[in-house]
């Protein structure tokens, strides 16, 4: 459980939580995964306001991260980690009080901008329950980006969330085939719409592009 469970709108807050075993004792045997022992993904339930942050481990099994939630609504927080040789994802809701104005999910488009860069999504073999190839071409002014820097140990980092129940999928990249291209193998479990969040690093800055992807029968 995150504390506080209801932070104020637009104000930085130190969110804290512990990961407990069934007997109530805190988990201690965390392992590094993507260069961090803990990844916290936070997104509003209409799939806006995506943030990927890395809490700091303190005493008594307590993790802390400073976060600002800019708009009212219910956010879903996913703690993604590896412990005891197992990959684990735990989730809970965080309420930010105020007038909630949900946004409709953007229509699927191939190209999305992030500052001066553009991410183009190419899909292949897309069907529910089968592994699909998700390839991103990152460019600037129509020229493939050549300055991709390692982010969390890879050329890119991808999280997929299903519309409605926010089923969580953390996807690992494949080896780069050419400049500006990042490819992922992902299994999208069911028919529906997904929101994909790709993060990449150039000039020391992490940028995020969000794509809507529809999986048909």
PASEBA-1860 file (N, C-alpha, C; in nm, 3 decimals):
! residues 217
1> XXXXXXXX> 0.084/-0.120/0.000/0.000/0.000/0.000/0.087/0.124/0.000 ~ 0.053/0.218/-0.088/0.127/0.343/-0.093/0.077/0.440/0.013 ~ 0.168/0.517/0.067/0.134/0.623/0.162/0.199/0.753/0.116 ~ 0.125/0.865/0.112/-0.020/0.872/0.135/-0.099/0.815/0.019 ~ -0.216/0.760/0.048/-0.300/0.700/-0.056/-0.372/0.806/-0.138 ~ -0.382/0.929/-0.086/-0.453/1.037/-0.156/-0.368/1.164/-0.155 ~ -0.264/1.172/-0.238/-0.182/1.293/-0.242/-0.258/1.410/-0.302 ~ -0.211/1.532/-0.277/-0.275/1.652/-0.329/-0.240/1.672/-0.476
9> XXXXXXXX> -0.331/1.734/-0.548/-0.314/1.755/-0.690/-0.199/1.854/-0.715 ~ -0.109/1.816/-0.805/-0.004/1.905/-0.851/0.106/1.936/-0.752 ~ 0.110/1.871/-0.638/0.213/1.900/-0.537/0.307/1.781/-0.523 ~ 0.438/1.806/-0.523/0.532/1.695/-0.502/0.507/1.628/-0.367 ~ 0.515/1.496/-0.367/0.491/1.420/-0.245/0.586/1.301/-0.243 ~ 0.631/1.265/-0.124/0.713/1.146/-0.108/0.622/1.026/-0.084 ~ 0.605/0.943/-0.187/0.525/0.822/-0.173/0.613/0.710/-0.117 ~ 0.561/0.638/-0.021/0.636/0.529/0.041/0.552/0.401/0.038
17> XXXXXXXX> 0.622/0.288/0.034/0.552/0.159/0.038/0.651/0.052/0.080 ~ 0.596/-0.063/0.119/0.676/-0.182/0.149/0.618/-0.301/0.073 ~ 0.703/-0.393/0.038/0.661/-0.519/-0.024/0.674/-0.627/0.082 ~ 0.563/-0.689/0.116/0.559/-0.784/0.228/0.535/-0.927/0.179 ~ 0.593/-1.021/0.253/0.564/-1.161/0.230/0.429/-1.197/0.293 ~ 0.385/-1.318/0.271/0.256/-1.359/0.326/0.255/-1.358/0.478 ~ 0.373/-1.378/0.540/0.378/-1.376/0.685/0.395/-1.237/0.742 ~ 0.392/-1.134/0.656/0.401/-0.997/0.701/0.542/-0.940/0.706
25> XXXXXXXX> 0.642/-1.022/0.684/0.780/-0.972/0.685/0.813/-0.907/0.551 ~ 0.894/-0.800/0.553/0.929/-0.734/0.427/1.019/-0.821/0.341 ~ 0.999/-0.814/0.211/1.087/-0.881/0.115/1.222/-0.813/0.118 ~ 1.329/-0.892/0.119/1.464/-0.837/0.126/1.551/-0.876/0.006 ~ 1.518/-0.986/-0.062/1.608/-1.039/-0.164/1.579/-0.985/-0.303 ~ 1.575/-0.851/-0.315/1.554/-0.788/-0.445/1.678/-0.804/-0.532 ~ 1.655/-0.817/-0.663/1.764/-0.830/-0.759/1.757/-0.716/-0.860 ~ 1.873/-0.678/-0.912/1.878/-0.574/-1.015/1.811/-0.625/-1.143
33> XXXXXXXX> 1.726/-0.542/-1.199/1.660/-0.572/-1.326/1.651/-0.444/-1.406 ~ 1.708/-0.442/-1.524/1.718/-0.319/-1.603/1.786/-0.209/-1.520 ~ 1.894/-0.247/-1.454/1.981/-0.154/-1.379/1.917/-0.096/-1.254 ~ 1.802/-0.145/-1.213/1.736/-0.097/-1.092/1.676/-0.215/-1.017 ~ 1.666/-0.199/-0.885/1.602/-0.303/-0.804/1.451/-0.285/-0.797 ~ 1.402/-0.164/-0.830/1.258/-0.137/-0.825/1.221/-0.037/-0.933 ~ 1.118/-0.072/-1.010/1.059/0.019/-1.109/0.916/0.047/-1.066 ~ 0.877/0.174/-1.066/0.740/0.210/-1.032/0.679/0.282/-1.153
41> XXXXXXXX> 0.575/0.221/-1.210/0.503/0.278/-1.323/0.372/0.334/-1.270 ~ 0.347/0.462/-1.300/0.226/0.528/-1.252/0.153/0.587/-1.372 ~ 0.022/0.559/-1.383/-0.057/0.611/-1.494/-0.201/0.627/-1.447 ~ -0.266/0.733/-1.494/-0.406/0.751/-1.460/-0.489/0.646/-1.531 ~ -0.605/0.614/-1.476/-0.684/0.502/-1.530/-0.739/0.527/-1.670 ~ -0.733/0.652/-1.720/-0.767/0.674/-1.860/-0.642/0.668/-1.948 ~ -0.531/0.616/-1.890/-0.404/0.594/-1.959/-0.335/0.724/-2.000 ~ -0.354/0.829/-1.920/-0.278/0.952/-1.936/-0.184/0.969/-1.816
49> XXXXXXXX> -0.094/1.066/-1.826/-0.006/1.099/-1.713/0.096/0.992/-1.681 ~ 0.145/0.921/-1.781/0.240/0.811/-1.759/0.370/0.861/-1.698 ~ 0.416/0.791/-1.594/0.546/0.817/-1.533/0.614/0.685/-1.499 ~ 0.745/0.682/-1.519/0.827/0.566/-1.484/0.939/0.617/-1.395 ~ 0.935/0.580/-1.268/1.031/0.632/-1.169/1.094/0.516/-1.094 ~ 1.197/0.548/-1.017/1.274/0.445/-0.946/1.287/0.480/-0.798 ~ 1.206/0.417/-0.715/1.211/0.443/-0.571/1.347/0.405/-0.512 ~ 1.376/0.469/-0.398/1.499/0.444/-0.323/1.466/0.358/-0.202
57> XXXXXXXX> 1.547/0.258/-0.180/1.524/0.165/-0.069/1.581/0.220/0.060 ~ 1.499/0.217/0.165/1.542/0.262/0.296/1.542/0.148/0.397 ~ 1.533/0.183/0.522/1.535/0.082/0.628/1.395/0.020/0.645 ~ 1.393/-0.098/0.706/1.266/-0.165/0.735/1.189/-0.207/0.611 ~ 1.259/-0.223/0.499/1.192/-0.265/0.376/1.110/-0.157/0.310 ~ 1.134/-0.032/0.347/1.053/0.079/0.295/1.118/0.140/0.171 ~ 1.034/0.164/0.068/1.077/0.229/-0.055/1.012/0.367/-0.063 ~ 1.086/0.466/-0.115/1.035/0.603/-0.122/1.068/0.663/-0.258
65> XXXXXXXX> 0.973/0.739/-0.312/0.997/0.811/-0.437/0.918/0.942/-0.434 ~ 0.979/1.048/-0.485/0.909/1.177/-0.495/0.835/1.182/-0.628 ~ 0.708/1.219/-0.620/0.622/1.214/-0.737/0.525/1.331/-0.735 ~ 0.492/1.382/-0.853/0.389/1.485/-0.866/0.282/1.433/-0.961 ~ 0.158/1.430/-0.914/0.045/1.387/-0.996/-0.034/1.512/-1.035 ~ -0.027/1.554/-1.161/-0.069/1.689/-1.198/-0.219/1.710/-1.210 ~ -0.299/1.603/-1.220/-0.442/1.618/-1.240/-0.519/1.525/-1.148 ~ -0.644/1.558/-1.125/-0.729/1.474/-1.040/-0.762/1.343/-1.111
73> XXXXXXXX> -0.793/1.242/-1.031/-0.833/1.114/-1.087/-0.775/0.998/-1.007 ~ -0.805/0.878/-1.052/-0.751/0.757/-0.990/-0.634/0.709/-1.076 ~ -0.519/0.694/-1.012/-0.399/0.648/-1.079/-0.370/0.504/-1.037 ~ -0.312/0.429/-1.128/-0.268/0.293/-1.098/-0.117/0.294/-1.087 ~ -0.065/0.241/-0.976/0.078/0.233/-0.952/0.121/0.088/-0.957 ~ 0.217/0.058/-1.043/0.268/-0.078/-1.061/0.411/-0.084/-1.008 ~ 0.434/-0.167/-0.907/0.570/-0.194/-0.858/0.620/-0.316/-0.933 ~ 0.724/-0.297/-1.013/0.776/-0.403/-1.099/0.919/-0.435/-1.053
81> XXXXXXXX> 0.943/-0.561/-1.014/1.072/-0.596/-0.956/1.098/-0.745/-0.972 ~ 1.218/-0.785/-0.933/1.257/-0.926/-0.931/1.309/-0.960/-0.793 ~ 1.258/-1.066/-0.735/1.300/-1.109/-0.602/1.291/-1.260/-0.593 ~ 1.390/-1.320/-0.528/1.390/-1.465/-0.513/1.388/-1.540/-0.644 ~ 1.447/-1.481/-0.748/1.450/-1.546/-0.878/1.322/-1.536/-0.958 ~ 1.226/-1.454/-0.913/1.096/-1.442/-0.981/1.069/-1.297/-1.019 ~ 1.012/-1.277/-1.138/0.965/-1.145/-1.179/0.825/-1.124/-1.120 ~ 0.806/-1.009/-1.056/0.682/-0.980/-0.985/0.633/-0.840/-1.023
89> XXXXXXXX> 0.501/-0.827/-1.042/0.438/-0.697/-1.058/0.320/-0.688/-0.962 ~ 0.323/-0.588/-0.874/0.214/-0.562/-0.781/0.154/-0.425/-0.812 ~ 0.025/-0.410/-0.789/-0.041/-0.284/-0.827/-0.139/-0.240/-0.720 ~ -0.155/-0.109/-0.712/-0.255/-0.049/-0.621/-0.299/0.083/-0.680 ~ -0.410/0.137/-0.630/-0.463/0.264/-0.678/-0.423/0.379/-0.588 ~ -0.407/0.496/-0.649/-0.378/0.620/-0.578/-0.482/0.723/-0.621 ~ -0.551/0.783/-0.524/-0.657/0.880/-0.555/-0.607/1.022/-0.538 ~ -0.625/1.102/-0.642/-0.597/1.246/-0.634/-0.732/1.316/-0.643
97> XXXXXXXX> -0.774/1.377/-0.533/-0.908/1.438/-0.526/-0.918/1.560/-0.616 ~ -1.038/1.582/-0.668/-1.065/1.696/-0.754/-1.161/1.657/-0.864 ~ -1.184/1.749/-0.955/-1.275/1.723/-1.067/-1.202/1.638/-1.170 ~ -1.254/1.519/-1.194/-1.191/1.425/-1.286/-1.252/1.440/-1.424 ~ -1.169/1.475/-1.521/-1.214/1.488/-1.659/-1.140/1.384/-1.744 ~ -1.197/1.265/-1.756/-1.127/1.159/-1.830/-1.110/1.196/-1.977 ~ -1.000/1.150/-2.036/-0.972/1.173/-2.176/-0.993/1.043/-2.254 ~ -1.046/1.057/-2.373/-1.063/0.940/-2.459/-0.927/0.892/-2.507
105> XXXXXXXX> -0.914/0.762/-2.525/-0.789/0.706/-2.575/-0.765/0.755/-2.718 ~ -0.646/0.805/-2.748/-0.620/0.852/-2.885/-0.637/0.739/-2.986 ~ -0.676/0.776/-3.107/-0.689/0.677/-3.213/-0.552/0.623/-3.253 ~ -0.546/0.500/-3.301/-0.416/0.445/-3.344/-0.358/0.525/-3.460 ~ -0.235/0.569/-3.445/-0.159/0.633/-3.553/-0.018/0.576/-3.551 ~ 0.047/0.579/-3.665/0.181/0.519/-3.674/0.288/0.610/-3.616 ~ 0.271/0.742/-3.628/0.378/0.836/-3.592/0.335/0.924/-3.476 ~ 0.423/0.937/-3.377/0.397/1.021/-3.260/0.523/1.101/-3.232
113> XXXXXXXX> 0.506/1.231/-3.201/0.620/1.318/-3.176/0.654/1.324/-3.028 ~ 0.783/1.343/-3.001/0.833/1.368/-2.866/0.942/1.474/-2.878 ~ 0.907/1.598/-2.846/0.997/1.711/-2.869/1.034/1.717/-3.017 ~ 1.163/1.716/-3.047/1.209/1.726/-3.186/1.215/1.590/-3.256 ~ 1.178/1.486/-3.186/1.191/1.351/-3.240/1.054/1.292/-3.271 ~ 1.056/1.192/-3.357/0.933/1.123/-3.395/0.954/0.973/-3.382 ~ 0.855/0.907/-3.323/0.859/0.763/-3.314/0.754/0.701/-3.404 ~ 0.797/0.617/-3.495/0.706/0.548/-3.586/0.696/0.402/-3.544
121> XXXXXXXX> 0.573/0.354/-3.525/0.549/0.217/-3.482/0.512/0.131/-3.602 ~ 0.584/0.019/-3.617/0.556/-0.079/-3.721/0.521/-0.210/-3.652 ~ 0.408/-0.267/-3.686/0.366/-0.392/-3.622/0.362/-0.504/-3.725 ~ 0.383/-0.627/-3.675/0.376/-0.743/-3.764/0.326/-0.864/-3.687 ~ 0.242/-0.944/-3.752/0.190/-1.066/-3.690/0.108/-1.041/-3.567 ~ 0.021/-0.937/-3.572/-0.053/-0.896/-3.453/-0.180/-0.977/-3.437 ~ -0.183/-1.065/-3.337/-0.303/-1.143/-3.306/-0.298/-1.177/-3.157 ~ -0.417/-1.190/-3.092/-0.419/-1.213/-2.948/-0.353/-1.344/-2.909
129> XXXXXXXX> -0.269/-1.338/-2.806/-0.207/-1.458/-2.753/-0.084/-1.505/-2.826 ~ -0.046/-1.437/-2.934/0.072/-1.477/-3.011/0.176/-1.366/-3.005 ~ 0.302/-1.404/-3.010/0.407/-1.303/-3.004/0.405/-1.218/-3.130 ~ 0.412/-1.088/-3.111/0.411/-0.993/-3.221/0.543/-0.916/-3.223 ~ 0.579/-0.869/-3.340/0.697/-0.786/-3.355/0.653/-0.640/-3.351 ~ 0.704/-0.565/-3.253/0.677/-0.423/-3.241/0.808/-0.349/-3.266 ~ 0.816/-0.277/-3.376/0.938/-0.210/-3.415/0.915/-0.059/-3.418 ~ 1.006/0.013/-3.354/1.000/0.159/-3.352/1.116/0.215/-3.434
137> XXXXXXXX> 1.084/0.311/-3.519/1.185/0.387/-3.591/1.184/0.529/-3.536 ~ 1.295/0.569/-3.477/1.307/0.700/-3.414/1.387/0.791/-3.507 ~ 1.329/0.907/-3.538/1.393/0.996/-3.634/1.381/1.141/-3.589 ~ 1.459/1.226/-3.654/1.453/1.371/-3.632/1.459/1.438/-3.769 ~ 1.355/1.515/-3.799/1.345/1.582/-3.929/1.357/1.481/-4.043 ~ 1.301/1.362/-4.023/1.301/1.261/-4.126/1.427/1.179/-4.137 ~ 1.526/1.206/-4.051/1.654/1.134/-4.055/1.661/1.040/-3.935 ~ 1.697/0.912/-3.956/1.705/0.819/-3.842/1.797/0.872/-3.733
145> XXXXXXXX> 1.754/0.861/-3.609/1.832/0.907/-3.494/1.952/0.815/-3.474 ~ 2.071/0.872/-3.469/2.193/0.792/-3.454/2.251/0.802/-3.314 ~ 2.194/0.885/-3.229/2.253/0.907/-3.097/2.180/0.842/-2.982 ~ 2.112/0.729/-3.008/2.043/0.661/-2.899/2.144/0.617/-2.793 ~ 2.115/0.653/-2.668/2.202/0.617/-2.556/2.136/0.507/-2.474 ~ 2.214/0.424/-2.406/2.153/0.319/-2.323/2.063/0.379/-2.215 ~ 1.943/0.328/-2.207/1.849/0.366/-2.101/1.806/0.239/-2.030 ~ 1.840/0.227/-1.904/1.813/0.107/-1.825/1.874/-0.015/-1.893
153> XXXXXXXX> 1.994/0.006/-1.949/2.070/-0.104/-2.006/2.031/-0.144/-2.146 ~ 1.947/-0.065/-2.215/1.904/-0.103/-2.350/1.879/0.023/-2.432 ~ 1.854/0.004/-2.563/1.827/0.118/-2.651/1.687/0.176/-2.631 ~ 1.601/0.103/-2.565/1.467/0.152/-2.541/1.397/0.069/-2.436 ~ 1.288/0.123/-2.383/1.215/0.057/-2.275/1.067/0.070/-2.308 ~ 0.992/-0.040/-2.304/0.853/-0.040/-2.346/0.763/-0.101/-2.241 ~ 0.653/-0.031/-2.210/0.547/-0.082/-2.123/0.416/-0.076/-2.201 ~ 0.337/-0.183/-2.195/0.205/-0.188/-2.259/0.099/-0.205/-2.152
161> XXXXXXXX> -0.011/-0.130/-2.164/-0.123/-0.138/-2.070/-0.252/-0.154/-2.150 ~ -0.335/-0.249/-2.108/-0.460/-0.275/-2.177/-0.569/-0.180/-2.129 ~ -0.644/-0.124/-2.221/-0.754/-0.035/-2.186/-0.857/-0.109/-2.101 ~ -0.909/-0.043/-1.999/-1.011/-0.103/-1.914/-0.954/-0.155/-1.785 ~ -0.896/-0.275/-1.787/-0.844/-0.333/-1.663/-0.698/-0.300/-1.638 ~ -0.633/-0.232/-1.732/-0.492/-0.191/-1.720/-0.399/-0.310/-1.697 ~ -0.427/-0.421/-1.762/-0.334/-0.534/-1.758/-0.197/-0.485/-1.803 ~ -0.094/-0.526/-1.729/0.040/-0.469/-1.741/0.133/-0.565/-1.814
169> XXXXXXXX> 0.209/-0.510/-1.910/0.306/-0.590/-1.984/0.435/-0.511/-1.998 ~ 0.542/-0.565/-1.941/0.676/-0.504/-1.947/0.754/-0.581/-2.053 ~ 0.799/-0.510/-2.158/0.854/-0.576/-2.276/1.003/-0.548/-2.288 ~ 1.079/-0.649/-2.329/1.224/-0.636/-2.339/1.267/-0.619/-2.484 ~ 1.365/-0.533/-2.511/1.407/-0.508/-2.649/1.495/-0.619/-2.704 ~ 1.495/-0.628/-2.836/1.585/-0.717/-2.907/1.709/-0.639/-2.950 ~ 1.817/-0.706/-2.989/1.937/-0.634/-3.034/1.906/-0.540/-3.150 ~ 1.966/-0.421/-3.147/1.941/-0.321/-3.251/1.991/-0.372/-3.386
177> XXXXXXXX> 1.910/-0.348/-3.491/1.948/-0.393/-3.626/2.007/-0.281/-3.710 ~ 1.969/-0.155/-3.678/2.024/-0.041/-3.751/1.997/0.085/-3.671 ~ 2.066/0.197/-3.702/2.048/0.320/-3.624/1.904/0.367/-3.619 ~ 1.864/0.412/-3.500/1.731/0.467/-3.483/1.619/0.366/-3.475 ~ 1.651/0.238/-3.475/1.547/0.134/-3.472/1.556/0.055/-3.342 ~ 1.441/0.036/-3.275/1.433/-0.044/-3.155/1.317/-0.143/-3.174 ~ 1.345/-0.271/-3.155/1.243/-0.374/-3.179/1.215/-0.452/-3.052 ~ 1.090/-0.495/-3.038/1.046/-0.570/-2.921/0.964/-0.689/-2.967
185> XXXXXXXX> 0.977/-0.799/-2.897/0.886/-0.911/-2.914/0.788/-0.912/-2.798 ~ 0.658/-0.901/-2.828/0.558/-0.889/-2.722/0.439/-0.979/-2.750 ~ 0.384/-1.038/-2.645/0.262/-1.117/-2.656/0.148/-1.039/-2.593 ~ 0.057/-0.988/-2.674/-0.059/-0.915/-2.624/-0.170/-1.017/-2.603 ~ -0.216/-1.035/-2.479/-0.292/-1.156/-2.443/-0.433/-1.166/-2.497 ~ -0.495/-1.055/-2.535/-0.636/-1.063/-2.572/-0.671/-0.955/-2.673 ~ -0.791/-0.970/-2.730/-0.847/-0.865/-2.815/-0.870/-0.740/-2.733 ~ -0.849/-0.623/-2.792/-0.873/-0.498/-2.721/-0.775/-0.391/-2.765
193> XXXXXXXX> -0.783/-0.277/-2.697/-0.692/-0.167/-2.727/-0.588/-0.155/-2.616 ~ -0.467/-0.129/-2.656/-0.354/-0.117/-2.565/-0.289/0.020/-2.585 ~ -0.231/0.070/-2.477/-0.151/0.192/-2.486/-0.006/0.151/-2.463 ~ 0.079/0.183/-2.561/0.220/0.149/-2.554/0.301/0.274/-2.523 ~ 0.391/0.264/-2.427/0.476/0.376/-2.388/0.621/0.336/-2.411 ~ 0.681/0.396/-2.515/0.822/0.374/-2.545/0.903/0.489/-2.487 ~ 1.011/0.454/-2.416/1.103/0.555/-2.366/1.241/0.530/-2.427 ~ 1.305/0.638/-2.471/1.439/0.630/-2.527/1.518/0.752/-2.481
201> XXXXXXXX> 1.649/0.742/-2.489/1.736/0.846/-2.435/1.829/0.899/-2.544 ~ 1.828/1.032/-2.560/1.917/1.101/-2.654/1.962/1.231/-2.587 ~ 2.091/1.264/-2.601/2.147/1.385/-2.542/2.124/1.392/-2.392 ~ 2.129/1.275/-2.327/2.116/1.270/-2.182/1.975/1.287/-2.131 ~ 1.877/1.291/-2.219/1.738/1.314/-2.178/1.649/1.200/-2.223 ~ 1.564/1.153/-2.133/1.470/1.045/-2.165/1.342/1.106/-2.222 ~ 1.300/1.055/-2.334/1.177/1.100/-2.400/1.078/0.984/-2.407 ~ 0.950/1.018/-2.410/0.844/0.916/-2.410/0.750/0.940/-2.527
209> XXXXXXXX> 0.719/0.833/-2.601/0.614/0.840/-2.703/0.508/0.736/-2.669 ~ 0.382/0.776/-2.685/0.271/0.686/-2.654/0.192/0.652/-2.780 ~ 0.171/0.525/-2.805/0.092/0.479/-2.919/-0.027/0.398/-2.871 ~ -0.138/0.412/-2.940/-0.254/0.323/-2.919/-0.247/0.211/-3.020 ~ -0.265/0.089/-2.973/-0.258/-0.029/-3.060/-0.383/-0.111/-3.039 ~ -0.449/-0.147/-3.148/-0.571/-0.227/-3.140/-0.544/-0.369/-3.187 ~ -0.579/-0.466/-3.103/-0.563/-0.607/-3.138/-0.701/-0.662/-3.172 ~ -0.719/-0.700/-3.297/-0.848/-0.750/-3.344/-0.852/-0.903/-3.335
217> X> -0.973/-0.962/-3.341/-0.984/-1.108/-3.337/-0.909/-1.174/-3.453
END
